[in-house]
């Protein structure tokens, strides 16, 4: 028998094949989290595809929340709910999966060290600039990345209709 998992992803079933991630915490709640960690939000938990990350999913894991420096959102996740990763003091880097279509209000608010957000190129590289409908699929709330960090860089496609580009170029884009 192998070692126990390091983390537990607590889900709520949406239907027979999909679930939402409601909390994420260390397997051993009494263990110290001494080092900074890279958390990879799973694409599947058991037979369920994780399609959304709910508000405050790390709120019940204060020690872990303080030590997450990198976060990768799986390619099955379509929605990052309001305040899902709010106030994660060590978070510096986020990888956004290819399926993310909606990032809600304050999803990454007050992540004061967040400097790099990488949007998946898996799908964007196949669309040309004339496909306006595709570029408008991703919705990002104006305050989703109100981090109060000194610098915030979005990595990914450059297209005037693409939400990360629009947000970066908007008049009220200050982090």
C-alpha positions in Angstrom: 0.0 0.0 0.0 1.4 3.4 -1.0 1.7 6.6 1.0 -1.5 8.5 1.7 -2.3 11.4 -0.6 -0.8 14.7 0.4 -4.0 16.7 -0.2 -7.8 16.0 -0.3 -10.1 17.6 -2.8 -13.6 17.8 -1.4 -16.2 17.9 -4.1 -20.0 18.3 -4.5 -21.6 16.3 -7.2 -23.4 18.3 -9.9 -24.6 15.4 -12.0 -23.5 11.9 -12.8 -20.2 13.0 -14.3 -19.4 16.5 -13.0 -18.5 18.0 -9.7 -17.4 21.3 -8.2 -14.4 21.7 -5.9 -15.6 23.1 -2.6 -12.5 22.7 -0.5 -8.9 21.5 -0.7 -6.8 20.7 2.3 -3.8 18.6 3.5 -4.5 14.9 4.2 -2.9 15.4 7.6 -4.5 18.5 9.0 -2.0 18.7 11.9 1.0 18.6 9.7 3.0 21.8 9.3 3.4 23.2 5.8 6.9 24.5 6.0 7.8 24.9 2.4 6.1 26.8 -0.4 4.0 24.5 -2.5 2.7 24.1 -6.0 -0.9 23.0 -6.0 -2.4 21.3 -9.1 -6.2 21.4 -9.1 -7.2 18.0 -10.4 -9.1 17.4 -13.6 -10.9 14.5 -12.1 -11.8 13.3 -8.6 -12.8 9.7 -8.7 -15.3 9.4 -11.6 -16.2 13.1 -11.5 -14.8 15.8 -13.8 -14.0 19.0 -11.8 -15.8 21.8 -13.7 -15.8 24.6 -11.1 -13.8 25.9 -8.2 -16.0 27.3 -5.5 -15.6 30.4 -3.3 -13.0 30.1 -0.6 -11.9 26.5 -1.4 -8.7 27.0 0.7 -10.4 28.8 3.6 -10.5 25.7 5.8 -6.8 25.1 5.3 -5.1 28.2 6.6 -1.6 26.8 6.9 -1.7 25.5 3.3 -3.4 28.7 2.0 -0.4 30.7 3.3 2.1 28.5 1.5 0.7 28.1 -2.0 3.1 29.9 -4.3 2.0 28.3 -7.6 -1.4 27.1 -8.7 -2.4 25.1 -11.8 -6.0 24.9 -12.7 -6.9 21.6 -14.5 -8.1 21.6 -18.1 -11.6 20.4 -17.1 -12.4 23.5 -15.0 -14.8 25.9 -16.7 -15.5 28.4 -13.9 -13.5 30.0 -11.1 -16.1 31.3 -8.7 -16.0 34.7 -6.8 -13.3 34.7 -4.2 -12.1 31.2 -4.9 -8.4 32.0 -4.3 -8.8 35.4 -2.5 -6.1 36.5 -0.1 -3.4 33.8 -0.7 -0.4 35.7 0.5 2.4 33.6 -1.1 0.7 33.0 -4.5 3.0 34.2 -7.3 2.1 32.2 -10.4 -1.2 30.8 -11.8 -1.7 28.5 -14.8 -5.2 28.8 -16.2 -6.5 25.6 -17.9 -7.9 25.5 -21.5 -11.5 25.0 -20.5 -11.8 28.1 -18.2 -14.6 30.3 -19.6 -15.5 32.4 -16.5 -13.4 34.0 -13.8 -15.7 35.7 -11.3 -15.3 38.7 -9.1 -12.4 38.8 -6.7 -11.3 35.3 -7.7 -7.7 36.3 -7.1 -8.2 39.4 -5.1 -5.6 40.4 -2.5 -3.0 37.9 -3.7 -0.4 40.5 -3.2 2.6 38.5 -4.6 0.8 37.3 -7.7 2.8 38.4 -10.7 2.2 35.8 -13.5 -1.0 34.4 -14.9 -0.6 32.0 -17.8 -3.6 31.3 -20.0 -3.5 28.0 -21.8 -2.5 28.2 -25.5 -3.8 24.7 -26.2 -6.9 26.1 -27.9 -6.1 29.7 -28.7 -3.3 28.8 -31.1 -5.9 27.1 -33.4 -8.0 30.3 -33.9 -7.3 33.2 -36.2 -8.0 36.8 -35.3 -11.2 36.8 -37.4 -12.9 34.3 -35.1 -14.4 36.9 -32.8 -16.9 34.5 -31.2 -14.2 32.3 -29.9 -12.1 35.2 -28.4 -15.2 36.5 -26.6 -16.0 33.2 -24.8 -13.7 33.8 -21.8 -15.3 36.2 -19.3 -13.2 37.8 -16.6 -14.8 40.1 -14.0 -13.1 43.5 -13.8 -12.0 42.9 -10.3 -11.1 39.2 -10.6 -7.3 40.0 -10.5 -7.5 43.0 -8.1 -4.4 41.7 -6.4 -2.7 44.9 -5.1 0.6 43.4 -6.3 3.3 45.6 -7.7 3.2 44.0 -11.1 0.8 41.5 -12.9 1.6 39.9 -16.2 -0.9 37.9 -18.3 0.8 35.4 -20.5 -1.1 34.1 -23.5 -2.7 35.1 -26.8 -2.7 38.7 -27.9 -6.1 39.5 -29.5 -8.2 42.7 -28.9 -11.3 40.5 -28.3 -9.7 38.2 -25.8 -10.7 38.9 -22.1 -7.1 38.8 -20.6 -6.0 41.3 -23.3 -9.0 43.5 -22.8 -8.5 43.5 -19.0 -4.8 44.4 -19.3 -5.5 47.2 -21.7 -8.5 48.7 -19.8 -8.4 52.0 -18.1 -8.9 50.5 -14.7 -6.5 47.7 -14.9 -4.4 48.6 -11.9 -3.8 45.6 -9.8 
